[in-house]
């Protein structure tokens, strides 16, 4: 298992720029309004950074080419899952290589 992106992007750029405009452009439907509501309430500094980071993650999910397939599999109960114990075991194996 790897933390590398499944879908590559040209020049290694993220699908969604980590900017207010990039995030806004990527969000679907009413999520854009929610983003701006939180953004306008956040104070400069850690609070604003948190809003941007949270919504950037959501924007990345909204623009994932596999989003609809993954969502359907999750709804159907067929999405592959793993346990934290399995994840830790794999990480320990990689660390010893």
C-alpha positions as semicolon CSV with decimal commas, in nm:
position;residue;x (nm);y (nm);z (nm)
1;X;0,000;0,000;0,000
2;X;0,129;0,345;-0,088
3;X;0,044;0,702;0,000
4;X;0,117;0,809;-0,358
5;X;-0,168;0,966;-0,556
6;X;-0,368;0,717;-0,757
7;X;-0,433;0,968;-1,034
8;X;-0,130;1,164;-1,150
9;X;-0,141;1,531;-1,241
10;X;0,083;1,722;-1,479
11;X;0,400;1,863;-1,327
12;X;0,312;1,712;-0,990
13;X;0,053;1,982;-0,918
14;X;-0,246;1,892;-0,702
15;X;-0,587;1,859;-0,866
16;X;-0,708;2,146;-0,651
17;X;-0,482;2,446;-0,588
18;X;-0,452;2,515;-0,217
19;X;-0,601;2,862;-0,256
20;X;-0,941;3,013;-0,175
21;X;-1,023;3,031;-0,547
22;X;-0,900;2,678;-0,617
23;X;-1,100;2,533;-0,331
24;X;-1,411;2,731;-0,423
25;X;-1,395;2,624;-0,787
26;X;-1,366;2,257;-0,692
27;X;-1,649;2,232;-0,439
28;X;-1,984;2,091;-0,548
29;X;-2,317;2,266;-0,496
30;X;-2,404;2,405;-0,155
31;X;-2,066;2,303;-0,017
32;X;-1,922;2,617;-0,180
33;X;-2,158;2,837;0,024
34;X;-2,065;2,647;0,342
35;X;-1,698;2,701;0,264
36;X;-1,743;3,077;0,222
37;X;-1,954;3,102;0,539
38;X;-1,676;2,937;0,744
39;X;-1,408;3,132;0,563
40;X;-1,572;3,467;0,637
41;X;-1,602;3,381;1,008
42;X;-1,244;3,258;1,053
43;X;-0,980;3,482;1,207
44;X;-0,643;3,515;1,038
45;X;-0,393;3,263;1,168
46;X;-0,446;2,905;1,284
47;X;-0,826;2,928;1,260
48;X;-0,817;3,038;0,895
49;X;-0,546;2,780;0,819
50;X;-0,770;2,509;0,964
51;X;-1,069;2,617;0,751
52;X;-0,856;2,617;0,437
53;X;-0,699;2,277;0,514
54;X;-1,032;2,117;0,599
55;X;-1,207;2,247;0,290
56;X;-0,910;2,172;0,064
57;X;-0,943;1,807;0,169
58;X;-1,314;1,813;0,092
59;X;-1,246;1,978;-0,245
60;X;-0,991;1,708;-0,327
61;X;-1,255;1,445;-0,251
62;X;-1,516;1,628;-0,461
63;X;-1,281;1,627;-0,762
64;X;-1,158;1,268;-0,725
65;X;-1,225;1,091;-1,057
66;X;-1,314;0,777;-0,860
67;X;-1,546;0,961;-0,618
68;X;-1,876;0,830;-0,753
69;X;-1,750;0,470;-0,776
70;X;-1,606;0,479;-0,424
71;X;-1,922;0,638;-0,284
72;X;-2,141;0,373;-0,452
73;X;-1,920;0,094;-0,317
74;X;-1,934;0,243;0,034
75;X;-2,313;0,269;0,015
76;X;-2,338;-0,090;-0,111
77;X;-2,105;-0,218;0,161
78;X;-1,854;-0,349;-0,095
79;X;-1,576;-0,098;-0,037
80;X;-1,259;-0,279;0,072
81;X;-1,162;-0,193;0,428
82;X;-0,880;-0,275;0,666
83;X;-0,812;-0,252;1,036
84;X;-0,570;-0,022;1,216
85;X;-0,380;-0,333;1,326
86;X;-0,329;-0,428;0,961
87;X;-0,215;-0,078;0,871
88;X;0,034;-0,075;1,158
89;X;0,162;-0,418;1,060
90;X;0,221;-0,302;0,700
91;X;0,400;0,013;0,818
92;X;0,626;-0,190;1,045
93;X;0,706;-0,429;0,759
94;X;0,801;-0,138;0,532
95;X;1,015;0,018;0,804
96;X;1,223;-0,300;0,835
97;X;1,293;-0,328;0,462
